[in-house]
Amino acid sequence: MTINDPVAGATAAPVSLVALVEYPAGADEAGQRYEDSVLTLLPRHGGRLERRLRTGDGHREVHLIRFDTRAGYEAFLVDPERIELRQALGDTAPNTRVLEVHEV
């Protein structure tokens, strides 16, 4: 990697994300247990949960997550343990929308 390589530099730059998590009807507890488990996998990929917020009805969560590098985020997405946890939930898996964000 060279310092002037914009693609490599983007891969090595920190990544900030907001995850909007919604649990299917009747699956709040299963979804929350899944999130509890999968969020513990972040550090193995250079990630950390900066904030975790839940709505009063318990049906939705908002996570502010930061990865040291894009490569770490991409590795988290394909982590076999994460995939296995999600597959185990089947139709009760949370619906998640992820937005890449930056300070303004």
Z-matrix of the N, CA and C atoms (Angstrom, degrees):
N
C 1 1.444
C 2 1.525 1 108.63
N 3 1.312 2 115.52 1 135.73
C 4 1.451 3 119.86 2 174.37
C 5 1.518 4 109.03 3 -109.33
N 6 1.309 5 116.34 4 155.95
C 7 1.458 6 120.99 5 -178.80
C 8 1.523 7 111.42 6 -62.88
N 9 1.329 8 117.60 7 -30.88
C 10 1.458 9 121.05 8 -178.33
C 11 1.526 10 113.67 9 -85.38
N 12 1.303 11 118.49 10 1.85
C 13 1.459 12 122.11 11 -178.93
C 14 1.522 13 109.66 12 -83.28
N 15 1.357 14 118.96 13 103.85
C 16 1.458 15 120.33 14 -174.90
C 17 1.523 16 113.33 15 -64.88
N 18 1.315 17 118.38 16 -33.73
C 19 1.467 18 120.42 17 179.94
C 20 1.521 19 109.88 18 -69.01
N 21 1.329 20 117.42 19 -47.65
C 22 1.464 21 120.47 20 178.65
C 23 1.517 22 110.49 21 -63.51
N 24 1.320 23 117.36 22 -39.40
C 25 1.458 24 120.54 23 178.65
C 26 1.519 25 111.57 24 -63.00
N 27 1.334 26 117.16 25 -38.05
C 28 1.461 27 120.81 26 178.46
C 29 1.520 28 110.35 27 -67.07
N 30 1.331 29 116.85 28 -35.56
C 31 1.457 30 120.72 29 179.96
C 32 1.523 31 110.43 30 -67.94
N 33 1.327 32 117.85 31 -33.49
C 34 1.459 33 122.02 32 -177.25
C 35 1.535 34 112.67 33 -87.54
N 36 1.324 35 118.31 34 -10.74
C 37 1.459 36 121.56 35 -177.70
C 38 1.527 37 110.93 36 -76.35
N 39 1.327 38 116.76 37 150.30
C 40 1.471 39 119.99 38 175.51
C 41 1.532 40 111.40 39 -61.33
N 42 1.320 41 115.61 40 153.11
C 43 1.462 42 122.40 41 179.71
C 44 1.526 43 107.76 42 -127.32
N 45 1.333 44 116.51 43 126.88
C 46 1.466 45 121.95 44 175.47
C 47 1.519 46 109.02 45 -110.02
N 48 1.326 47 115.77 46 134.69
C 49 1.457 48 121.71 47 -175.89
C 50 1.518 49 110.44 48 -131.58
N 51 1.314 50 115.19 49 150.51
C 52 1.455 51 122.42 50 166.48
C 53 1.521 52 105.70 51 -117.59
N 54 1.329 53 116.03 52 124.55
C 55 1.459 54 121.22 53 176.99
C 56 1.523 55 107.97 54 -107.05
N 57 1.327 56 115.69 55 124.40
C 58 1.459 57 122.11 56 176.69
C 59 1.519 58 106.42 57 -102.31
N 60 1.321 59 116.38 58 110.42
C 61 1.459 60 122.66 59 -171.18
C 62 1.523 61 109.10 60 -109.62
N 63 1.330 62 116.20 61 128.89
C 64 1.462 63 120.77 62 177.97
C 65 1.521 64 108.61 63 -127.38
N 66 1.324 65 115.27 64 130.56
C 67 1.458 66 120.60 65 -179.16
C 68 1.520 67 110.27 66 -90.58
N 69 1.343 68 117.48 67 137.61
C 70 1.464 69 119.78 68 175.23
C 71 1.534 70 110.28 69 -60.88
N 72 1.314 71 116.79 70 154.49
C 73 1.465 72 121.89 71 -179.30
C 74 1.528 73 110.20 72 -52.01
N 75 1.318 74 115.07 73 129.44
C 76 1.458 75 121.32 74 177.52
C 77 1.510 76 114.87 75 79.04
N 78 1.325 77 118.09 76 3.59
C 79 1.469 78 120.84 77 -175.95
C 80 1.527 79 112.10 78 -116.99
N 81 1.326 80 117.29 79 23.12
C 82 1.467 81 120.43 80 -177.91
C 83 1.526 82 112.03 81 -58.54
N 84 1.322 83 117.30 82 -49.89
C 85 1.465 84 120.07 83 -176.50
C 86 1.526 85 111.65 84 -65.21
N 87 1.321 86 117.36 85 -43.89
C 88 1.472 87 120.67 86 178.80
C 89 1.525 88 110.04 87 -63.12
N 90 1.321 89 116.51 88 -41.64
C 91 1.459 90 120.64 89 179.56
C 92 1.517 91 112.28 90 -65.35
N 93 1.317 92 116.26 91 -40.66
C 94 1.459 93 120.03 92 178.96
C 95 1.528 94 110.88 93 -66.37
N 96 1.330 95 117.29 94 -39.28
C 97 1.472 96 120.14 95 176.41
C 98 1.526 97 110.38 96 -63.85
N 99 1.331 98 117.09 97 -40.95
C 100 1.467 99 121.14 98 176.97
C 101 1.532 100 109.92 99 -59.31
N 102 1.326 101 116.93 100 -49.54
C 103 1.466 102 120.54 101 -179.65
C 104 1.526 103 110.60 102 -61.29
N 105 1.336 104 117.04 103 -42.37
C 106 1.470 105 120.30 104 176.83
C 107 1.525 106 110.23 105 -54.25
N 108 1.325 107 116.85 106 -43.72
C 109 1.466 108 121.72 107 -177.23
C 110 1.520 109 112.53 108 -73.31
N 111 1.323 110 116.32 109 -48.28
C 112 1.464 111 119.47 110 -173.53
C 113 1.530 112 111.70 111 -69.77
N 114 1.312 113 117.36 112 -31.41
C 115 1.464 114 119.43 113 179.06
C 116 1.521 115 112.41 114 -68.01
N 117 1.332 116 117.58 115 -22.64
C 118 1.473 117 119.75 116 176.37
C 119 1.521 118 111.69 117 -71.77
N 120 1.334 119 118.02 118 -13.42
C 121 1.467 120 122.19 119 179.61
C 122 1.535 121 112.24 120 -82.34
N 123 1.308 122 117.63 121 -15.87
C 124 1.469 123 120.79 122 -176.34
C 125 1.523 124 113.92 123 -53.62
N 126 1.344 125 119.68 124 -48.89
C 127 1.467 126 119.33 125 -175.32
C 128 1.526 127 114.58 126 -59.17
N 129 1.321 128 118.18 127 -30.21
C 130 1.474 129 118.77 128 -179.62
C 131 1.528 130 111.88 129 -66.68
N 132 1.347 131 116.47 130 -12.97
C 133 1.468 132 121.43 131 179.82
C 134 1.526 133 111.85 132 -117.59
N 135 1.332 134 116.81 133 17.35
C 136 1.461 135 120.26 134 179.72
C 137 1.516 136 112.85 135 75.80
N 138 1.325 137 116.67 136 22.84
C 139 1.459 138 120.75 137 179.75
C 140 1.510 139 111.53 138 -107.82
N 141 1.332 140 114.85 139 160.37
C 142 1.460 141 119.60 140 175.61
C 143 1.525 142 109.15 141 -150.79
N 144 1.296 143 114.01 142 144.10
C 145 1.450 144 121.49 143 175.79
C 146 1.521 145 107.92 144 -85.28
N 147 1.334 146 116.16 145 116.58
C 148 1.460 147 120.07 146 -179.12
C 149 1.524 148 111.76 147 -89.93
N 150 1.325 149 117.62 148 -34.33
C 151 1.468 150 122.11 149 177.35
C 152 1.519 151 108.15 150 -149.13
N 153 1.335 152 115.34 151 144.18
C 154 1.459 153 121.81 152 173.31
C 155 1.518 154 106.45 153 -135.83
N 156 1.317 155 115.28 154 116.66
C 157 1.456 156 121.61 155 -176.97
C 158 1.522 157 109.04 156 -121.10
N 159 1.331 158 116.87 157 145.37
C 160 1.466 159 121.76 158 -179.70
C 161 1.527 160 108.49 159 -128.64
N 162 1.320 161 116.21 160 141.85
C 163 1.454 162 120.45 161 176.56
C 164 1.527 163 109.86 162 -70.01
N 165 1.319 164 115.82 163 158.39
C 166 1.459 165 120.96 164 -178.38
C 167 1.515 166 114.02 165 -59.55
N 168 1.339 167 117.33 166 -30.43
C 169 1.467 168 119.95 167 179.89
C 170 1.527 169 112.49 168 -83.45
N 171 1.355 170 117.80 169 -7.05
C 172 1.457 171 121.94 170 177.68
C 173 1.516 172 115.04 171 76.85
N 174 1.335 173 118.51 172 6.93
C 175 1.466 174 121.71 173 -176.95
C 176 1.523 175 114.17 174 -88.98
N 177 1.332 176 117.10 175 -14.11
C 178 1.463 177 120.96 176 -175.41
C 179 1.523 178 110.64 177 -141.54
N 180 1.347 179 113.98 178 153.22
C 181 1.465 180 120.54 179 174.40
C 182 1.521 181 108.65 180 -136.22
N 183 1.315 182 114.77 181 156.49
C 184 1.461 183 122.55 182 172.93
C 185 1.521 184 106.56 183 -126.13
N 186 1.331 185 116.21 184 127.74
C 187 1.465 186 121.42 185 179.67
C 188 1.521 187 109.06 186 -119.04
N 189 1.304 188 115.88 187 133.72
C 190 1.461 189 121.58 188 170.73
C 191 1.522 190 105.43 189 -105.54
N 192 1.321 191 115.97 190 116.99
C 193 1.468 192 122.82 191 -172.55
C 194 1.519 193 108.90 192 -125.49
N 195 1.318 194 115.50 193 143.29
C 196 1.468 195 120.56 194 177.91
C 197 1.524 196 108.80 195 -130.99
N 198 1.320 197 115.27 196 134.53
C 199 1.463 198 122.72 197 173.67
C 200 1.514 199 108.59 198 -113.56
N 201 1.327 200 116.36 199 143.54
C 202 1.464 201 120.84 200 177.81
C 203 1.522 202 111.62 201 -63.17
N 204 1.339 203 116.44 202 -32.67
C 205 1.467 204 121.17 203 -178.31
C 206 1.526 205 110.10 204 -144.88
N 207 1.316 206 116.25 205 158.15
C 208 1.463 207 121.27 206 174.55
C 209 1.530 208 109.89 207 -63.78
N 210 1.322 209 116.44 208 -36.44
C 211 1.465 210 119.86 209 178.57
C 212 1.529 211 110.75 210 -60.26
N 213 1.330 212 117.26 211 -37.54
C 214 1.458 213 120.61 212 176.63
C 215 1.514 214 111.59 213 -64.33
N 216 1.331 215 117.07 214 -43.33
C 217 1.462 216 121.51 215 177.46
C 218 1.529 217 110.30 216 -61.07
N 219 1.318 218 116.35 217 -45.59
C 220 1.457 219 119.95 218 -179.92
C 221 1.524 220 111.48 219 -63.89
N 222 1.331 221 117.51 220 -36.56
C 223 1.463 222 121.40 221 177.36
C 224 1.528 223 110.30 222 -67.02
N 225 1.322 224 117.46 223 -37.79
C 226 1.461 225 121.28 224 176.93
C 227 1.525 226 110.66 225 -60.61
N 228 1.328 227 116.92 226 -42.40
C 229 1.467 228 121.02 227 -178.15
C 230 1.521 229 112.70 228 -60.55
N 231 1.330 230 117.04 229 -31.67
C 232 1.475 231 120.21 230 -177.80
C 233 1.530 232 112.45 231 -106.63
N 234 1.319 233 117.30 232 11.86
C 235 1.468 234 121.16 233 178.29
C 236 1.534 235 108.56 234 -57.75
N 237 1.336 236 118.30 235 122.79
C 238 1.464 237 120.73 236 -177.43
C 239 1.530 238 113.43 237 -58.25
N 240 1.317 239 118.15 238 -35.80
C 241 1.463 240 120.30 239 179.16
C 242 1.532 241 110.50 240 -67.39
N 243 1.308 242 117.20 241 -40.13
C 244 1.471 243 121.42 242 177.34
C 245 1.524 244 110.22 243 -62.31
N 246 1.320 245 115.90 244 -46.13
C 247 1.466 246 120.62 245 -179.73
C 248 1.522 247 110.36 246 -62.20
N 249 1.311 248 116.89 247 -43.71
C 250 1.467 249 121.18 248 179.62
C 251 1.530 250 111.17 249 -62.29
N 252 1.325 251 117.01 250 -43.81
C 253 1.461 252 120.65 251 178.68
C 254 1.527 253 110.94 252 -60.00
N 255 1.316 254 116.03 253 -42.82
C 256 1.468 255 120.29 254 -179.12
C 257 1.521 256 111.31 255 -68.34
N 258 1.316 257 117.34 256 -43.63
C 259 1.463 258 120.61 257 -179.91
C 260 1.525 259 111.38 258 -62.93
N 261 1.326 260 116.87 259 -33.94
C 262 1.459 261 120.90 260 -179.54
C 263 1.533 262 111.70 261 -63.04
N 264 1.331 263 117.11 262 -27.94
C 265 1.467 264 120.11 263 179.84
C 266 1.521 265 113.38 264 -80.21
N 267 1.321 266 117.14 265 -22.63
C 268 1.466 267 120.06 266 179.97
C 269 1.520 268 111.74 267 56.16
N 270 1.336 269 116.20 268 -127.42
C 271 1.464 270 121.68 269 -176.88
C 272 1.523 271 113.71 270 -69.11
N 273 1.333 272 117.35 271 -13.98
C 274 1.467 273 119.57 272 179.87
C 275 1.531 274 112.33 273 -92.18
N 276 1.331 275 117.16 274 5.03
C 277 1.471 276 120.90 275 178.18
C 278 1.529 277 109.45 276 -65.33
N 279 1.324 278 116.82 277 142.39
C 280 1.468 279 120.07 278 178.73
C 281 1.529 280 111.44 279 -62.75
N 282 1.322 281 114.81 280 150.83
C 283 1.461 282 121.48 281 171.25
C 284 1.519 283 106.31 282 -93.38
N 285 1.325 284 116.42 283 125.33
C 286 1.460 285 120.12 284 -174.54
C 287 1.519 286 110.47 285 -127.12
N 288 1.319 287 114.66 286 132.40
C 289 1.464 288 121.69 287 173.11
C 290 1.521 289 106.40 288 -114.10
N 291 1.330 290 116.77 289 126.72
C 292 1.462 291 121.49 290 -176.81
C 293 1.532 292 108.98 291 -112.41
N 294 1.323 293 115.00 292 129.85
C 295 1.454 294 121.55 293 177.75
C 296 1.516 295 109.19 294 -117.82
N 297 1.317 296 117.12 295 129.55
C 298 1.461 297 120.08 296 173.35
C 299 1.524 298 107.55 297 -82.44
N 300 1.326 299 116.98 298 129.62
C 301 1.456 300 121.71 299 -173.99
C 302 1.516 301 111.52 300 -128.28
N 303 1.336 302 116.24 301 168.23
C 304 1.465 303 122.36 302 175.09
C 305 1.531 304 108.81 303 -148.52
N 306 1.314 305 115.38 304 159.36
C 307 1.475 306 121.25 305 178.19
C 308 1.522 307 109.88 306 -65.83
N 309 1.318 308 115.64 307 145.41
C 310 1.479 309 120.32 308 175.58
C 311 1.516 310 109.75 309 -125.63
